[in-house]
């Protein structure tokens, strides 16, 4: 009788041990921006006004006004007419061709790739001066998309409704990172004149806000790498829990036999 009472505490200890292991998991989903001090202000971050460079296949919306509105209408109507207008425009904007050019009424081929929107605005206003009185030009990206792959809630293509969309905006539209994502190694792939650029951003560090790749542009690919450690750890813990449960049951059987 006394031996049975002594065995019972040991039995319950063995039975509860697997639950202890299961409950002592290391958190696998550490938060973003862990290096930011509480209630602080970051300096030298990339502002939303940061102007990306235009590249081939970008679709530009160009508006032209001047003190001679009847002439400015001729330039704007070419864009509205689309490709049938014979100016190289497509409906809703000007498509930058493979050589980096757009075609405008009176100006012909205009090099746009490699310039920022602000730089192209200044160039067009200068080039239009012989044809228009006090020309004012606005340049913006008319459309675009980013492809998001890997450990996100909804991989796929995200439309860019505005000139500048941040990495955080795009990840949010893709359902955020999964619990198995490697936040320290977000890959941005970007096509440039010199080839494809590959840049890695660390979402656990505040330096992401100072990167010129924080704001995405048309054609970018975002790849969120899985973290093998996060996938393997739960399986290992589960295997340990099962093994200890087996030992507990075996100990119980042996105690009954004795």
C-alpha positions, 0 to 999 in steps of 0.5 A: 500500500505504501509503495503504491502511494510512493509510485503515484507522484512519480507517475504523475511527474512522468506524465506531466513532463512532456507537457512541460517540454511542449510548453517551453517552446522558443518563440519563432515569430520575433517582431519587426524592427527590434533594434528601434529604441522605444519612443524615438525618432529615426534620422536619415530615413528614406522619405516618400518623396524619394524619386526612383529612376524611370526604366524600360517598360514603365508606363508614364502619365505626362500632363502638359499645360502652358500659357498657350492652352490651344497648343498644349492640347495638341500634346495632351491629345496625343497621349489620350489617342493612344498608339493610333495617334502615331506618337508612340503613346499607348492609351492612358500614358507613354510606354518607355520602350526597350531603348529607354525612350518615349515619343512625344508630339513635335519632340520625337524620341525623348530619353526617359530611362535613367532619369527621375520623374523630376529630371524628366519633368525639367527636361521636357519643360526645356525641350517644349519651350520653343513650341509652348509659352511657359510650359509646365509638365507633370510626370508620374507612373501610370501603372505598375506591379510587384511580384511577391513570392515565398513565405507570405500569406498570399503570394502573387502579384501586387498592383502599384496604384501610386508612384511609390509603394513601400515594402511594408505596404506590399507585404501587408497586401500579401497577407504579411509574413508567415511564422516560418519567414526569415525576416532578416533576409528579404530579397529584392530583385530589380531590373536595371540598365546594368542587369538584375540587382539583388539586395537583401533587407532585414526587417528586424533592423531599423536600417530598412528605413534608410535603404533605397530599396524600401520603396519598390518600383514597377517590375520588382520581385520580393522573395521572402525566404523560409527559415529552416530552423523554424520549420525543424524546431517544432518537429523536434520538440514534438518527437521529444514529447512523444518519446517521453510520453512513451517512457512514461507509459512504459514506466507505468506498465512496469510499475503495475507489473511489479 
